[in-house]
């Protein structure tokens, strides 16, 4: 490990997870409250690689975009979420703020995530869906999981009757809702699909059509979530 002393060259050689960069020390210290400024303040013993470059054990794929902002105040036009993650890690608050004001992150953080925070147990349900699907994947090309979406409190009042009329395995049904926000059932299903696919799974959603009976009400709360494994 090496001290960063004032007598060292103002040009710093960096190895960020195998990605190599050169920049001025003043660039890394541009925002005094940031983690980068703290690391290169001269008070930390920094690790170096075999060639003497300062080493940061972090994926450096998007560090160049962070460095461009420190140099020129320029914002990336792609990989916004990935750069935002790095900005949060390095605690570069001006970059975090500007990225969160871009349409893509604004929509994700202020729109979609605010909606999902109002859907009870949303994240836990996503984990349950994946766990059930994996358990049913043995010697099968697809796993089909039933989900129940209750948009309103009124829908919730019909839940017991709806679940009792379901022909499928009632024990493995995963239920979402109700929620107090404007997005629709389709919006919720799009979120479920998006968040499962973001973890690398191939998944589709289909309405579950129940047999109609003259003696009982037909409920349209149920959907089939189909995982395709190969």
Secondary structure, 3 states (H helix, E strand, C coil): CEECCCCCCCEEEEEECCEEEEEEHHHHCCCCCCHHHHHCCCCCEECECCCCCEEECCCCCCHHHHHHHHHHCCCCCCCHHHHHHHHHHCCCHHHHHHHHCCHHHHHHHHHHHHHHCCCCCHHHHHHHHHHHHHHCCCCCCEEEEEEEEECCHHHHHCHHHHHHCCCCCHHHCEEEECCCCCCCHHHHHHHHHHHHHCCCCEEEEEECCCCCCCCCCCCCCEEEEEEECC
